Amino acid sequence: MKPTFYEYIRRFVDYDANDPMSRLANAVHKDQGFPKQSKDFDELSTYLENSTDYTKLLVIFDDAWHNYTYE
């Protein structure tokens, strides 16, 4: 069974790193409201687009989603 996007991105959590995937993973990991059970691109994309915390991470999300779907 495919993991949720949250479960996938958690692998990249590293508060000492500064690479794009870790920055996104760290932000998602800290976000109490993140839709953790979602596997839906539109739901996640809308959530991120409506949150100012993710403004600079939207391009990274697109890359992460691509990797997630082809894993």
N, CA, C and O atoms as a Maestro MAE file, in Angstrom:
{
 s_m_m2io_version
 :::
 2.0.0
}

f_m_ct {
 s_m_title
 :::
 protein
 m_atom[284] {
  # First column is atom index #
  i_m_mmod_type
  r_m_x_coord
  r_m_y_coord
  r_m_z_coord
  i_m_residue_number
  s_m_chain_name
  s_m_pdb_residue_name
  s_m_pdb_atom_name
  i_m_atomic_number
  :::
  1 25 0.836 -1.188 0.000 1 A "MET " " N  " 7
  2 3 0.000 0.000 0.000 1 A "MET " " CA " 6
  3 2 0.881 1.251 0.000 1 A "MET " " C  " 6
  4 15 1.836 1.356 0.770 1 A "MET " " O  " 8
  5 25 0.550 2.168 -0.853 2 A "LYS " " N  " 7
  6 3 1.330 3.396 -0.992 2 A "LYS " " CA " 6
  7 2 1.162 4.272 0.253 2 A "LYS " " C  " 6
  8 15 0.048 4.444 0.746 2 A "LYS " " O  " 8
  9 25 2.265 4.821 0.758 3 A "PRO " " N  " 7
  10 3 2.164 5.705 1.918 3 A "PRO " " CA " 6
  11 2 1.486 7.024 1.549 3 A "PRO " " C  " 6
  12 15 1.399 7.380 0.373 3 A "PRO " " O  " 8
  13 25 1.015 7.729 2.544 4 A "THR " " N  " 7
  14 3 0.500 9.076 2.295 4 A "THR " " CA " 6
  15 2 1.686 9.966 1.939 4 A "THR " " C  " 6
  16 15 2.839 9.600 2.163 4 A "THR " " O  " 8
  17 25 1.390 11.134 1.384 5 A "PHE " " N  " 7
  18 3 2.472 12.061 1.069 5 A "PHE " " CA " 6
  19 2 3.218 12.457 2.332 5 A "PHE " " C  " 6
  20 15 4.441 12.594 2.315 5 A "PHE " " O  " 8
  21 25 2.494 12.642 3.421 6 A "TYR " " N  " 7
  22 3 3.123 12.993 4.699 6 A "TYR " " CA " 6
  23 2 4.120 11.913 5.130 6 A "TYR " " C  " 6
  24 15 5.237 12.228 5.542 6 A "TYR " " O  " 8
  25 25 3.727 10.666 5.037 7 A "GLU " " N  " 7
  26 3 4.630 9.568 5.400 7 A "GLU " " CA " 6
  27 2 5.861 9.555 4.494 7 A "GLU " " C  " 6
  28 15 6.975 9.294 4.948 7 A "GLU " " O  " 8
  29 25 5.646 9.839 3.213 8 A "TYR " " N  " 7
  30 3 6.754 9.897 2.264 8 A "TYR " " CA " 6
  31 2 7.723 11.032 2.603 8 A "TYR " " C  " 6
  32 15 8.932 10.818 2.683 8 A "TYR " " O  " 8
  33 25 7.191 12.228 2.800 9 A "ILE " " N  " 7
  34 3 8.057 13.397 2.985 9 A "ILE " " CA " 6
  35 2 8.779 13.368 4.330 9 A "ILE " " C  " 6
  36 15 9.841 13.973 4.473 9 A "ILE " " O  " 8
  37 25 8.219 12.675 5.310 10 A "ARG " " N  " 7
  38 3 8.863 12.576 6.625 10 A "ARG " " CA " 6
  39 2 10.250 11.966 6.546 10 A "ARG " " C  " 6
  40 15 11.085 12.219 7.415 10 A "ARG " " O  " 8
  41 25 10.506 11.177 5.534 11 A "ARG " " N  " 7
  42 3 11.841 10.571 5.373 11 A "ARG " " CA " 6
  43 2 12.938 11.613 5.205 11 A "ARG " " C  " 6
  44 15 14.109 11.337 5.462 11 A "ARG " " O  " 8
  45 25 12.559 12.801 4.775 12 A "PHE " " N  " 7
  46 3 13.538 13.840 4.474 12 A "PHE " " CA " 6
  47 2 13.695 14.859 5.603 12 A "PHE " " C  " 6
  48 15 14.439 15.828 5.457 12 A "PHE " " O  " 8
  49 25 13.011 14.653 6.715 13 A "VAL " " N  " 7
  50 3 13.129 15.583 7.838 13 A "VAL " " CA " 6
  51 2 14.556 15.542 8.359 13 A "VAL " " C  " 6
  52 15 15.075 14.487 8.724 13 A "VAL " " O  " 8
  53 25 15.171 16.700 8.386 14 A "ASP " " N  " 7
  54 3 16.530 16.851 8.913 14 A "ASP " " CA " 6
  55 2 16.723 18.328 9.210 14 A "ASP " " C  " 6
  56 15 16.978 19.124 8.306 14 A "ASP " " O  " 8
  57 25 16.601 18.686 10.466 15 A "TYR " " N  " 7
  58 3 16.650 20.094 10.845 15 A "TYR " " CA " 6
  59 2 18.040 20.707 10.709 15 A "TYR " " C  " 6
  60 15 18.190 21.924 10.820 15 A "TYR " " O  " 8
  61 25 19.043 19.894 10.473 16 A "ASP " " N  " 7
  62 3 20.395 20.410 10.256 16 A "ASP " " CA " 6
  63 2 20.696 20.617 8.772 16 A "ASP " " C  " 6
  64 15 21.683 21.265 8.423 16 A "ASP " " O  " 8
  65 25 19.863 20.078 7.912 17 A "ALA " " N  " 7
  66 3 20.105 20.171 6.467 17 A "ALA " " CA " 6
  67 2 19.436 21.419 5.894 17 A "ALA " " C  " 6
  68 15 18.523 21.986 6.494 17 A "ALA " " O  " 8
  69 25 19.908 21.826 4.731 18 A "ASN " " N  " 7
  70 3 19.343 23.000 4.066 18 A "ASN " " CA " 6
  71 2 19.006 22.709 2.602 18 A "ASN " " C  " 6
  72 15 18.840 23.633 1.806 18 A "ASN " " O  " 8
  73 25 18.906 21.437 2.253 19 A "ASP " " N  " 7
  74 3 18.533 21.099 0.888 19 A "ASP " " CA " 6
  75 2 17.020 21.289 0.718 19 A "ASP " " C  " 6
  76 15 16.290 21.307 1.709 19 A "ASP " " O  " 8
  77 25 16.548 21.430 -0.509 20 A "PRO " " N  " 7
  78 3 15.132 21.732 -0.741 20 A "PRO " " CA " 6
  79 2 14.162 20.712 -0.132 20 A "PRO " " C  " 6
  80 15 13.180 21.106 0.497 20 A "PRO " " O  " 8
  81 25 14.416 19.431 -0.303 21 A "MET " " N  " 7
  82 3 13.496 18.423 0.228 21 A "MET " " CA " 6
  83 2 13.441 18.473 1.753 21 A "MET " " C  " 6
  84 15 12.371 18.309 2.339 21 A "MET " " O  " 8
  85 25 14.560 18.694 2.384 22 A "SER " " N  " 7
  86 3 14.574 18.783 3.852 22 A "SER " " CA " 6
  87 2 13.841 20.030 4.326 22 A "SER " " C  " 6
  88 15 13.144 19.981 5.339 22 A "SER " " O  " 8
  89 25 13.981 21.141 3.620 23 A "ARG " " N  " 7
  90 3 13.253 22.361 4.014 23 A "ARG " " CA " 6
  91 2 11.749 22.131 3.949 23 A "ARG " " C  " 6
  92 15 11.021 22.528 4.859 23 A "ARG " " O  " 8
  93 25 11.277 21.491 2.878 24 A "LEU " " N  " 7
  94 3 9.856 21.179 2.767 24 A "LEU " " CA " 6
  95 2 9.441 20.185 3.847 24 A "LEU " " C  " 6
  96 15 8.431 20.385 4.522 24 A "LEU " " O  " 8
  97 25 10.202 19.136 4.010 25 A "ALA " " N  " 7
  98 3 9.873 18.113 5.010 25 A "ALA " " CA " 6
  99 2 9.836 18.702 6.416 25 A "ALA " " C  " 6
  100 15 8.955 18.366 7.207 25 A "ALA " " O  " 8
  101 25 10.767 19.562 6.724 26 A "ASN " " N  " 7
  102 3 10.800 20.189 8.051 26 A "ASN " " CA " 6
  103 2 9.559 21.051 8.270 26 A "ASN " " C  " 6
  104 15 8.968 21.025 9.350 26 A "ASN " " O  " 8
  105 25 9.169 21.802 7.265 27 A "ALA " " N  " 7
  106 3 7.985 22.659 7.380 27 A "ALA " " CA " 6
  107 2 6.720 21.812 7.545 27 A "ALA " " C  " 6
  108 15 5.867 22.126 8.375 27 A "ALA " " O  " 8
  109 25 6.600 20.755 6.767 28 A "VAL " " N  " 7
  110 3 5.435 19.873 6.859 28 A "VAL " " CA " 6
  111 2 5.401 19.191 8.227 28 A "VAL " " C  " 6
  112 15 4.343 19.080 8.847 28 A "VAL " " O  " 8
  113 25 6.545 18.743 8.682 29 A "HIS " " N  " 7
  114 3 6.630 18.042 9.964 29 A "HIS " " CA " 6
  115 2 6.195 18.932 11.127 29 A "HIS " " C  " 6
  116 15 5.582 18.451 12.079 29 A "HIS " " O  " 8
  117 25 6.505 20.212 11.056 30 A "LYS " " N  " 7
  118 3 6.139 21.164 12.119 30 A "LYS " " CA " 6
  119 2 4.682 21.611 12.042 30 A "LYS " " C  " 6
  120 15 4.143 22.129 13.020 30 A "LYS " " O  " 8
  121 25 4.047 21.420 10.900 31 A "ASP " " N  " 7
  122 3 2.700 21.936 10.636 31 A "ASP " " CA " 6
  123 2 1.632 21.014 11.216 31 A "ASP " " C  " 6
  124 15 1.370 19.942 10.670 31 A "ASP " " O  " 8
  125 25 1.024 21.427 12.308 32 A "GLN " " N  " 7
  126 3 -0.004 20.613 12.967 32 A "GLN " " CA " 6
  127 2 -1.250 20.423 12.100 32 A "GLN " " C  " 6
  128 15 -1.957 19.427 12.257 32 A "GLN " " O  " 8
  129 25 -1.529 21.350 11.198 33 A "GLY " " N  " 7
  130 3 -2.733 21.285 10.374 33 A "GLY " " CA " 6
  131 2 -2.564 20.576 9.035 33 A "GLY " " C  " 6
  132 15 -3.528 20.428 8.284 33 A "GLY " " O  " 8
  133 25 -1.360 20.142 8.736 34 A "PHE " " N  " 7
  134 3 -1.104 19.504 7.445 34 A "PHE " " CA " 6
  135 2 -1.994 18.271 7.284 34 A "PHE " " C  " 6
  136 15 -2.123 17.479 8.218 34 A "PHE " " O  " 8
  137 25 -2.613 18.098 6.107 35 A "PRO " " N  " 7
  138 3 -3.489 16.941 5.873 35 A "PRO " " CA " 6
  139 2 -2.687 15.641 5.769 35 A "PRO " " C  " 6
  140 15 -2.352 15.196 4.671 35 A "PRO " " O  " 8
  141 25 -2.388 15.049 6.901 36 A "LYS " " N  " 7
  142 3 -1.469 13.915 6.995 36 A "LYS " " CA " 6
  143 2 -1.975 12.636 6.327 36 A "LYS " " C  " 6
  144 15 -1.173 11.774 5.968 36 A "LYS " " O  " 8
  145 25 -3.268 12.501 6.158 37 A "GLN " " N  " 7
  146 3 -3.813 11.277 5.567 37 A "GLN " " CA " 6
  147 2 -4.022 11.379 4.056 37 A "GLN " " C  " 6
  148 15 -4.487 10.428 3.427 37 A "GLN " " O  " 8
  149 25 -3.684 12.519 3.480 38 A "SER " " N  " 7
  150 3 -3.991 12.756 2.072 38 A "SER " " CA " 6
  151 2 -2.970 12.127 1.121 38 A "SER " " C  " 6
  152 15 -1.768 12.090 1.383 38 A "SER " " O  " 8
  153 25 -3.514 11.635 0.005 39 A "LYS " " N  " 7
  154 3 -2.713 11.161 -1.127 39 A "LYS " " CA " 6
  155 2 -3.134 11.910 -2.390 39 A "LYS " " C  " 6
  156 15 -2.793 11.516 -3.506 39 A "LYS " " O  " 8
  157 25 -3.885 13.003 -2.192 40 A "ASP " " N  " 7
  158 3 -4.492 13.733 -3.299 40 A "ASP " " CA " 6
  159 2 -3.719 15.019 -3.603 40 A "ASP " " C  " 6
  160 15 -3.580 15.890 -2.745 40 A "ASP " " O  " 8
  161 25 -3.221 15.122 -4.835 41 A "PHE " " N  " 7
  162 3 -2.433 16.286 -5.232 41 A "PHE " " CA " 6
  163 2 -3.207 17.584 -5.055 41 A "PHE " " C  " 6
  164 15 -2.683 18.545 -4.491 41 A "PHE " " O  " 8
  165 25 -4.446 17.624 -5.531 42 A "ASP " " N  " 7
  166 3 -5.219 18.866 -5.473 42 A "ASP " " CA " 6
  167 2 -5.458 19.318 -4.029 42 A "ASP " " C  " 6
  168 15 -5.353 20.507 -3.727 42 A "ASP " " O  " 8
  169 25 -5.774 18.391 -3.152 43 A "GLU " " N  " 7
  170 3 -5.986 18.743 -1.746 43 A "GLU " " CA " 6
  171 2 -4.715 19.302 -1.122 43 A "GLU " " C  " 6
  172 15 -4.748 20.329 -0.445 43 A "GLU " " O  " 8
  173 25 -3.605 18.628 -1.351 44 A "LEU " " N  " 7
  174 3 -2.340 19.074 -0.762 44 A "LEU " " CA " 6
  175 2 -1.861 20.383 -1.375 44 A "LEU " " C  " 6
  176 15 -1.407 21.280 -0.664 44 A "LEU " " O  " 8
  177 25 -1.963 20.488 -2.679 45 A "SER " " N  " 7
  178 3 -1.537 21.697 -3.374 45 A "SER " " CA " 6
  179 2 -2.345 22.910 -2.912 45 A "SER " " C  " 6
  180 15 -1.782 23.977 -2.668 45 A "SER " " O  " 8
  181 25 -3.651 22.747 -2.794 46 A "THR " " N  " 7
  182 3 -4.509 23.835 -2.329 46 A "THR " " CA " 6
  183 2 -4.143 24.230 -0.905 46 A "THR " " C  " 6
  184 15 -4.070 25.416 -0.585 46 A "THR " " O  " 8
  185 25 -3.916 23.250 -0.062 47 A "TYR " " N  " 7
  186 3 -3.523 23.535 1.325 47 A "TYR " " CA " 6
  187 2 -2.236 24.366 1.359 47 A "TYR " " C  " 6
  188 15 -2.161 25.379 2.055 47 A "TYR " " O  " 8
  189 25 -1.237 23.931 0.610 48 A "LEU " " N  " 7
  190 3 0.044 24.631 0.609 48 A "LEU " " CA " 6
  191 2 -0.075 26.027 0.002 48 A "LEU " " C  " 6
  192 15 0.527 26.976 0.504 48 A "LEU " " O  " 8
  193 25 -0.840 26.154 -1.063 49 A "GLU " " N  " 7
  194 3 -1.008 27.449 -1.718 49 A "GLU " " CA " 6
  195 2 -1.731 28.453 -0.822 49 A "GLU " " C  " 6
  196 15 -1.514 29.659 -0.938 49 A "GLU " " O  " 8
  197 25 -2.577 27.966 0.057 50 A "ASN " " N  " 7
  198 3 -3.324 28.845 0.957 50 A "ASN " " CA " 6
  199 2 -2.600 29.160 2.255 50 A "ASN " " C  " 6
  200 15 -3.131 29.876 3.104 50 A "ASN " " O  " 8
  201 25 -1.419 28.646 2.413 51 A "SER " " N  " 7
  202 3 -0.630 28.890 3.620 51 A "SER " " CA " 6
  203 2 0.617 29.701 3.273 51 A "SER " " C  " 6
  204 15 1.413 29.293 2.427 51 A "SER " " O  " 8
  205 25 0.779 30.833 3.919 52 A "THR " " N  " 7
  206 3 1.954 31.675 3.644 52 A "THR " " CA " 6
  207 2 3.256 31.011 4.071 52 A "THR " " C  " 6
  208 15 4.329 31.412 3.621 52 A "THR " " O  " 8
  209 25 3.178 30.007 4.930 53 A "ASP " " N  " 7
  210 3 4.386 29.309 5.372 53 A "ASP " " CA " 6
  211 2 5.065 28.536 4.249 53 A "ASP " " C  " 6
  212 15 6.244 28.193 4.340 53 A "ASP " " O  " 8
  213 25 4.310 28.267 3.193 54 A "TYR " " N  " 7
  214 3 4.839 27.436 2.109 54 A "TYR " " CA " 6
  215 2 5.098 28.210 0.816 54 A "TYR " " C  " 6
  216 15 5.386 27.602 -0.215 54 A "TYR " " O  " 8
  217 25 5.002 29.508 0.854 55 A "THR " " N  " 7
  218 3 5.142 30.315 -0.362 55 A "THR " " CA " 6
  219 2 6.409 29.978 -1.146 55 A "THR " " C  " 6
  220 15 6.363 29.822 -2.366 55 A "THR " " O  " 8
  221 25 7.517 29.867 -0.460 56 A "LYS " " N  " 7
  222 3 8.794 29.614 -1.135 56 A "LYS " " CA " 6
  223 2 9.052 28.125 -1.369 56 A "LYS " " C  " 6
  224 15 10.075 27.751 -1.942 56 A "LYS " " O  " 8
  225 25 8.131 27.289 -0.928 57 A "LEU " " N  " 7
  226 3 8.340 25.852 -1.037 57 A "LEU " " CA " 6
  227 2 7.447 25.178 -2.077 57 A "LEU " " C  " 6
  228 15 7.518 23.962 -2.252 57 A "LEU " " O  " 8
  229 25 6.618 25.941 -2.762 58 A "LEU " " N  " 7
  230 3 5.675 25.349 -3.711 58 A "LEU " " CA " 6
  231 2 6.364 24.638 -4.875 58 A "LEU " " C  " 6
  232 15 5.904 23.581 -5.306 58 A "LEU " " O  " 8
  233 25 7.435 25.189 -5.379 59 A "VAL " " N  " 7
  234 3 8.167 24.541 -6.474 59 A "VAL " " CA " 6
  235 2 8.780 23.232 -5.972 59 A "VAL " " C  " 6
  236 15 8.806 22.232 -6.689 59 A "VAL " " O  " 8
  237 25 9.264 23.255 -4.749 60 A "ILE " " N  " 7
  238 3 9.834 22.037 -4.159 60 A "ILE " " CA " 6
  239 2 8.746 20.983 -4.005 60 A "ILE " " C  " 6
  240 15 8.988 19.799 -4.237 60 A "ILE " " O  " 8
  241 25 7.540 21.415 -3.612 61 A "PHE " " N  " 7
  242 3 6.432 20.469 -3.493 61 A "PHE " " CA " 6
  243 2 6.168 19.788 -4.828 61 A "PHE " " C  " 6
  244 15 5.945 18.578 -4.863 61 A "PHE " " O  " 8
  245 25 6.187 20.522 -5.910 62 A "ASP " " N  " 7
  246 3 5.952 19.925 -7.234 62 A "ASP " " CA " 6
  247 2 6.978 18.830 -7.524 62 A "ASP " " C  " 6
  248 15 6.626 17.759 -8.017 62 A "ASP " " O  " 8
  249 25 8.228 19.099 -7.220 63 A "ASP " " N  " 7
  250 3 9.276 18.085 -7.427 63 A "ASP " " CA " 6
  251 2 9.077 16.896 -6.491 63 A "ASP " " C  " 6
  252 15 9.206 15.743 -6.904 63 A "ASP " " O  " 8
  253 25 8.764 17.182 -5.239 64 A "ALA " " N  " 7
  254 3 8.545 16.114 -4.262 64 A "ALA " " CA " 6
  255 2 7.356 15.249 -4.665 64 A "ALA " " C  " 6
  256 15 7.401 14.025 -4.544 64 A "ALA " " O  " 8
  257 25 6.293 15.889 -5.145 65 A "TRP " " N  " 7
  258 3 5.110 15.129 -5.576 65 A "TRP " " CA " 6
  259 2 5.461 14.223 -6.754 65 A "TRP " " C  " 6
  260 15 5.041 13.067 -6.806 65 A "TRP " " O  " 8
  261 25 6.226 14.753 -7.687 66 A "HIS " " N  " 7
  262 3 6.660 13.945 -8.840 66 A "HIS " " CA " 6
  263 2 7.420 12.710 -8.348 66 A "HIS " " C  " 6
  264 15 7.139 11.597 -8.793 66 A "HIS " " O  " 8
  265 25 8.363 12.893 -7.451 67 A "ASN " " N  " 7
  266 3 9.123 11.776 -6.897 67 A "ASN " " CA " 6
  267 2 8.212 10.804 -6.142 67 A "ASN " " C  " 6
  268 15 8.364 9.588 -6.257 67 A "ASN " " O  " 8
  269 25 7.284 11.337 -5.385 68 A "TYR " " N  " 7
  270 3 6.337 10.518 -4.609 68 A "TYR " " CA " 6
  271 2 5.482 9.646 -5.529 68 A "TYR " " C  " 6
  272 15 5.281 8.464 -5.248 68 A "TYR " " O  " 8
  273 25 4.988 10.210 -6.604 69 A "THR " " N  " 7
  274 3 4.103 9.438 -7.487 69 A "THR " " CA " 6
  275 2 4.834 8.355 -8.273 69 A "THR " " C  " 6
  276 15 4.231 7.354 -8.660 69 A "THR " " O  " 8
  277 25 6.128 8.549 -8.509 70 A "TYR " " N  " 7
  278 3 6.886 7.572 -9.297 70 A "TYR " " CA " 6
  279 2 7.746 6.662 -8.448 70 A "TYR " " C  " 6
  280 15 8.592 5.938 -8.973 70 A "TYR " " O  " 8
  281 25 7.540 6.691 -7.144 71 A "GLU " " N  " 7
  282 3 8.321 5.811 -6.272 71 A "GLU " " CA " 6
  283 2 7.690 4.458 -6.174 71 A "GLU " " C  " 6
  284 15 8.210 3.583 -5.481 71 A "GLU " " O  " 8
  :::
 }
 m_bond[283] {
  # First column is bond index #
  i_m_from
  i_m_to
  i_m_order
  :::
  1 1 2 1
  2 2 3 1
  3 3 4 2
  4 3 5 1
  5 5 6 1
  6 6 7 1
  7 7 8 2
  8 7 9 1
  9 9 10 1
  10 10 11 1
  11 11 12 2
  12 11 13 1
  13 13 14 1
  14 14 15 1
  15 15 16 2
  16 15 17 1
  17 17 18 1
  18 18 19 1
  19 19 20 2
  20 19 21 1
  21 21 22 1
  22 22 23 1
  23 23 24 2
  24 23 25 1
  25 25 26 1
  26 26 27 1
  27 27 28 2
  28 27 29 1
  29 29 30 1
  30 30 31 1
  31 31 32 2
  32 31 33 1
  33 33 34 1
  34 34 35 1
  35 35 36 2
  36 35 37 1
  37 37 38 1
  38 38 39 1
  39 39 40 2
  40 39 41 1
  41 41 42 1
  42 42 43 1
  43 43 44 2
  44 43 45 1
  45 45 46 1
  46 46 47 1
  47 47 48 2
  48 47 49 1
  49 49 50 1
  50 50 51 1
  51 51 52 2
  52 51 53 1
  53 53 54 1
  54 54 55 1
  55 55 56 2
  56 55 57 1
  57 57 58 1
  58 58 59 1
  59 59 60 2
  60 59 61 1
  61 61 62 1
  62 62 63 1
  63 63 64 2
  64 63 65 1
  65 65 66 1
  66 66 67 1
  67 67 68 2
  68 67 69 1
  69 69 70 1
  70 70 71 1
  71 71 72 2
  72 71 73 1
  73 73 74 1
  74 74 75 1
  75 75 76 2
  76 75 77 1
  77 77 78 1
  78 78 79 1
  79 79 80 2
  80 79 81 1
  81 81 82 1
  82 82 83 1
  83 83 84 2
  84 83 85 1
  85 85 86 1
  86 86 87 1
  87 87 88 2
  88 87 89 1
  89 89 90 1
  90 90 91 1
  91 91 92 2
  92 91 93 1
  93 93 94 1
  94 94 95 1
  95 95 96 2
  96 95 97 1
  97 97 98 1
  98 98 99 1
  99 99 100 2
  100 99 101 1
  101 101 102 1
  102 102 103 1
  103 103 104 2
  104 103 105 1
  105 105 106 1
  106 106 107 1
  107 107 108 2
  108 107 109 1
  109 109 110 1
  110 110 111 1
  111 111 112 2
  112 111 113 1
  113 113 114 1
  114 114 115 1
  115 115 116 2
  116 115 117 1
  117 117 118 1
  118 118 119 1
  119 119 120 2
  120 119 121 1
  121 121 122 1
  122 122 123 1
  123 123 124 2
  124 123 125 1
  125 125 126 1
  126 126 127 1
  127 127 128 2
  128 127 129 1
  129 129 130 1
  130 130 131 1
  131 131 132 2
  132 131 133 1
  133 133 134 1
  134 134 135 1
  135 135 136 2
  136 135 137 1
  137 137 138 1
  138 138 139 1
  139 139 140 2
  140 139 141 1
  141 141 142 1
  142 142 143 1
  143 143 144 2
  144 143 145 1
  145 145 146 1
  146 146 147 1
  147 147 148 2
  148 147 149 1
  149 149 150 1
  150 150 151 1
  151 151 152 2
  152 151 153 1
  153 153 154 1
  154 154 155 1
  155 155 156 2
  156 155 157 1
  157 157 158 1
  158 158 159 1
  159 159 160 2
  160 159 161 1
  161 161 162 1
  162 162 163 1
  163 163 164 2
  164 163 165 1
  165 165 166 1
  166 166 167 1
  167 167 168 2
  168 167 169 1
  169 169 170 1
  170 170 171 1
  171 171 172 2
  172 171 173 1
  173 173 174 1
  174 174 175 1
  175 175 176 2
  176 175 177 1
  177 177 178 1
  178 178 179 1
  179 179 180 2
  180 179 181 1
  181 181 182 1
  182 182 183 1
  183 183 184 2
  184 183 185 1
  185 185 186 1
  186 186 187 1
  187 187 188 2
  188 187 189 1
  189 189 190 1
  190 190 191 1
  191 191 192 2
  192 191 193 1
  193 193 194 1
  194 194 195 1
  195 195 196 2
  196 195 197 1
  197 197 198 1
  198 198 199 1
  199 199 200 2
  200 199 201 1
  201 201 202 1
  202 202 203 1
  203 203 204 2
  204 203 205 1
  205 205 206 1
  206 206 207 1
  207 207 208 2
  208 207 209 1
  209 209 210 1
  210 210 211 1
  211 211 212 2
  212 211 213 1
  213 213 214 1
  214 214 215 1
  215 215 216 2
  216 215 217 1
  217 217 218 1
  218 218 219 1
  219 219 220 2
  220 219 221 1
  221 221 222 1
  222 222 223 1
  223 223 224 2
  224 223 225 1
  225 225 226 1
  226 226 227 1
  227 227 228 2
  228 227 229 1
  229 229 230 1
  230 230 231 1
  231 231 232 2
  232 231 233 1
  233 233 234 1
  234 234 235 1
  235 235 236 2
  236 235 237 1
  237 237 238 1
  238 238 239 1
  239 239 240 2
  240 239 241 1
  241 241 242 1
  242 242 243 1
  243 243 244 2
  244 243 245 1
  245 245 246 1
  246 246 247 1
  247 247 248 2
  248 247 249 1
  249 249 250 1
  250 250 251 1
  251 251 252 2
  252 251 253 1
  253 253 254 1
  254 254 255 1
  255 255 256 2
  256 255 257 1
  257 257 258 1
  258 258 259 1
  259 259 260 2
  260 259 261 1
  261 261 262 1
  262 262 263 1
  263 263 264 2
  264 263 265 1
  265 265 266 1
  266 266 267 1
  267 267 268 2
  268 267 269 1
  269 269 270 1
  270 270 271 1
  271 271 272 2
  272 271 273 1
  273 273 274 1
  274 274 275 1
  275 275 276 2
  276 275 277 1
  277 277 278 1
  278 278 279 1
  279 279 280 2
  280 279 281 1
  281 281 282 1
  282 282 283 1
  283 283 284 2
  :::
 }
}
